[in-house]
Amino acid sequence: MTVRKFPSPPAACPRAAGARAKTPSPRPLTILLAEDLELNAGIIAYFLRLDGHTVTVAENGAQALEALARDAFDLVLMDVQMPVMDGLEALRRIRGGLTPGIDPAVPVIALTAHAAAGDRENLLEAGMDGYLSKPLDTEKLYAAIAALAHTGRRTAAFGPGREIAPPDDAIDIPGLIRKFAGDAKVVGELLTLYLETSAQKAGEIEAAAAAGDAAALARECHSLAGIAASFGLKAVAEACKETGRLAQADEQTRFRGAASALRLAMERTNAAIRAHLENTPPSAPAATPA
């Protein structure tokens, strides 16, 4: 595979120095960009490098698979329409584990000129973790990467039919505190318990999926959906419901995309909860009577 070379941004540029941008630069990522038009690839790669990331460019889906089998990437930006092998076929091979050495769960964000709601939903159902419309808005691109990096691992979650959002909408902490009569301490304790319970439920869901037990899978998804809804975690609750429904309906292709969305929604939400708990000072101990 030929890796094309594009101009790199100067070290003292505003973005690299942190002097601009609405979205803070996240940790540097290793990104695979699959884009057949050299000019488009050069522009996108420039802005990715401007944000501190390492970029490899593939000209089509087949080259993208070669790169993924050879090297590890934190994220794939995949153009949908490319010659030789398009983005959807490459995605099918990635998610299906059809190419040795490729992580089937690697985050893949579609780059598409299609703006119709149906097209967006089809991309997400096919297993894309999100989409960005072309021509790319650089701040939306940076926000997408920030949402990914916020989770602390190679995952990101995006609701069906919507563009990628920054991670601060994963949970409404102020609203949750209001719901519990302003008792932030109780909310912190409950969120800690939620993290423990959701981890257990995630394990049970994965075990049921691995065993092909659709009834157990639907039951565990329903259980987690109820727990998530009680905390106002709409993305997790909705993803649970959809995953359970598709498992019962035996719609394997759409189920894989829903299960991926559920896993990623949980990662994103749990990361936001942990960030809140880490930034919340411990409560002062109660005074001891003299």
N, C-alpha and C positions, 0 to 999 in steps of 0.2 A: 504494500500500500504506500502511495506517495503522500507524505505529510507536507502540505503546502506551508510556506513561510510567509507571514504577513508582518507589516510594520508593528513594532511594539510601542506602547505609550511611553513617553519620557518619565523617568523616575520622579521628577518633581511636578508632575501634572496635578491639577486640583483634586481629582478623585483619589489618586494614590496617596496624596498628602492628607486626605480626610477633610478637605476644606469645603466640599460641596456634597450634594446628594441628600435627598429626603430620607432615604433608607440607609442605615448604617452598614458599612462593609462587614460581612460576616467572616468567619474563618476561611482561609483560602481553600478552594476545592480543586480537584482534578476533573476537568470537564471534557467530555467527548461531544463535539459538534458535528452532526451529520447534515450537510447542506451541499447541494450539487452546484449552485451558482457561486462562482469564485468571488464575485464582488460582495454578495450577501455574506458569504462566509468570512471574508476579510473584515467587514464592518462589525459583525457580531463578535468575532474573535478579538478585535481591537478593544471593544468595550468590556468584554470579559476579562481580558488581561489588565485593563485599566482598573478593574475592581480587585486585582490581586490574584486572579485564578490562573491555573495552568490549563492550556487548551490544546487539544489534538483535533484536527479536522479530517473527516472522512467525506468522500464525494458521493457516496450512495449507501444504501442499507447493507450491501455485501461487505463493503470496506468497514462499516461500523461494527459488524459482527466479528471481523478479523481483529479489529482493535480491542474489542471487549474480551475476546478469547485470550489475547496476549497480555493485556494490562488491566489493572483495576481502576475503575473510575467512580467518583462520587455521584456523578450526574450525567445523563445523556440528554442533549437537546437534539430532537429528531425532526427533521423536515418530513412532512407527510408525502409529498410528491417528489420522487427522485427517479432517475433512470436506473437500469440494471435490477435494483431491488428497492421498492418504495418503503417508506417508514412503517407502514402497517404490517407488511410482511416481515420486516426485521423485528418489529415488536412481537409478532406472533412467535417467532423463533426464540426470542429472548424469554418471554413468559412461559413458553412451553418447554424450556430446558432442552431445546433441540440441538444446541451447539455446545460441545464440551468446553468447560472452562469459563462459561459465562454465568454470572449470578442472575438467576431469574427475577430477583427482587430489586435489581438496580433501578433507581428512579429514572423514569423517562418522561420528558416534557415534550409535547408535540409543538412544532412550529407550523402554523397553518394560516393560509389566506382565507379559509372558509370561516364565515362569521355566523352562519345560520345556527339556531339553537340545536337543531337535529344533528348537525355535523359535530358540534361540540360534545353532545351526549354520546354519539357513536364512538368518538375518540376515547372518552373516559371508560365506556363499557368495554372497549377493546383492550383496555389495560394500561392506557396512558395515565400517569399520575397527575397530569394537568396539561394546560395548553397555553400558548401565547400566540396572539394574532400577529400576522405580518402586515405591514412593516412593524418591526418591534419598537415598542416604547421602552427606552433604556431604563426608566425608573421602575416599570413593571418587571423588566428582566431582573433588575437588582433586587426588587421585592421578592420575586420568586426564589431567588438564590438565598436571600436572607431567611425566608420561611423554611427552606431546606436545612440550612446550617443551624438554625435555632434548635432543631431536634437533637443535635449532638450525634447523629449517625446518618447513614445514607438513605434517609427517607423524608418524604414530605406528603402532605395530604391536602386535597382540594375537593370541595363539594361538587356534586354533579351539576353540569351546566353553568359553572361559574369560572372566571379566571382566577388565578392563584392570588390569595390574599396574604398579607403579612400575618405572623403568628399571634398577634395580640388580640385577635377576635376568637381564639379557641375557647375561652371561658370568660364569663362576665363576673370577675371577682367582686367588684363593688355591688353588683346586683345580688350576688349570692350572700354577701354580708347583710344587705338590707333584708333579704328573705329570712335570715336568722336573727332578726331584731338587733342588728348592729354588733353582734358578738363575733368579732374576728377570731378570737381564740377557738371557739367552737368550730368555726368554718375551717380553720387550719387543721384541727384534729380530724374533722370529717374528711377533708381532702387527703390527709395522710392515709386514712383508712381506705379511701377510694383507690388510691394508688396500689395498695396491697391487694384489694379485692379485684380490681381490674386486671392486675397481673395474673392472678389465679384464674380468672375467667378466660383471659386470652389463651392460657395454656390449655384449658378445657376445650375451647373452641378449636385450637390447632389439633388437639388429639382427636376430636370428633371428625375433623376434616380429613386427617391422615387415615383414619379408620373407615372413611366413606360412610359414616353413620349420619345420614341426613336428618333423622329425627332428633338425635342428640345435639347436632349442630344447631338446628333451628331452636331447640329448647335453650341452649346456652346463649345464643344470640338474643333471644327474647329476654332472658334474665339480665344480661348486660345492658340491653336497651333501656330496661326499666330503671336500673341503677343510674345510668348516664342521664336519663331524662330528669331524675330527681335533683341533679346538680345543674340542670340547664345546659348539658353538653349535647347540643342538637346534632352536631356533625357525627359524633360517635353513635348516638341513639339511632339516627337515620341510617347510617352505614350498617349497624347491627340488623336492623329490620330488613334492609335490602338483601344482605348476605344470607340471612335465614330464609327469606322468601325464595331466593334463587336456588338455594340448596334443596329445598323441598320440591321445587319445580324441575330439578335436575337439568338446569340450563348451565352446562359446564363452562362454556366460553364466557358468558356474562358473569357467572359466579366467580371466576378467577379475578376478574377486574374488581368486583365488589369486595371480595375478601382482601385484595391488596389495598383498596380504599379504606376498609375498616382498620387494617393493621396500621396504616399510615395516619389515619385520623386519631387513633389512640396514641401513637408516638407523639404527634404534634400537640395533642391536648395534655398528655402527661408531662411533656417538656414545659408547657406553660404553667402547669400546676407546680412543678418542682421549682421553676424560677420564682414563682410567688412565695413558696415556702422558704426558699433560701434567702429571699430579700425581706422576710418578715422577722423582726426581732423577737426573741423569746419573751413570753410574758413574765413579769416580775413575780417572784414567789410571794405567797400570802404572808402577811405579818404574823409573827408568833406572839400570842398574848404574854405579857410580862408576868 
